[in-house]
């Protein structure tokens, strides 16, 4: 893990102190420094860092004003000589704050918080990633287990609190809601036909008009799926030239 950091601090001595401390950490790269809020804002916009070491008490504009200028705020560690700022710093969701002169042990503890938050963010990001057609999922239903490629699944269907998964001649149950499943599926091949079912469009064998402006799909495995009227309009638009 490489953590990209910037320093915004009006004191050259304090900036040098932080830079010396950072030299001991191979996983943190200092990508820039600034001595005032306006230069700091420009630096953050240009570099999009993971971590910001931010002085609170600076001339003209203070560190809190810098955070208010940003649309996306990096993980922030405040550096200050005045601990009365500490309570206010946490109102701005600061990860930590360091009193000047910075204690080496306290600095190491703050960086552990940074690493922990980075790991959590990475895990959350990985969970949110969409599956691809070639991705595989593990399904256990009773004593049977399968490792199934997403592209080999023809249909997902609600069964109470479970989702039935159709592939080959199998129809096991997956302990996830259909909405949870839909969030992960590749949108280019899967289509929400109605509230109960999601179809793999690669498995559609025929499409016929149905009642009240609906459509009926027949899949290669013989399953029939009724597309709701609202979704039928979307389906026609999506599948047309």
Beta strands, then each sheet from edge to edge (+ up, - down):
strand 1: 3-8
strand 2: 28-34
strand 3: 51-55
strand 4: 75-80
strand 5: 96-99
strand 6: 136-141
strand 7: 144-149
strand 8: 153-159
strand 9: 162-167
strand 10: 173-174
strand 11: 190-192
strand 12: 197-200
strand 13: 204-209
strand 14: 215-219
strand 15: 224-227
sheet 1: 2+ 1+ 3+ 4+ 5+
sheet 2: 6+ 7-
sheet 3: 10+ 9- 8+ 12- 11+
sheet 4: 13+ 14- 15+
end
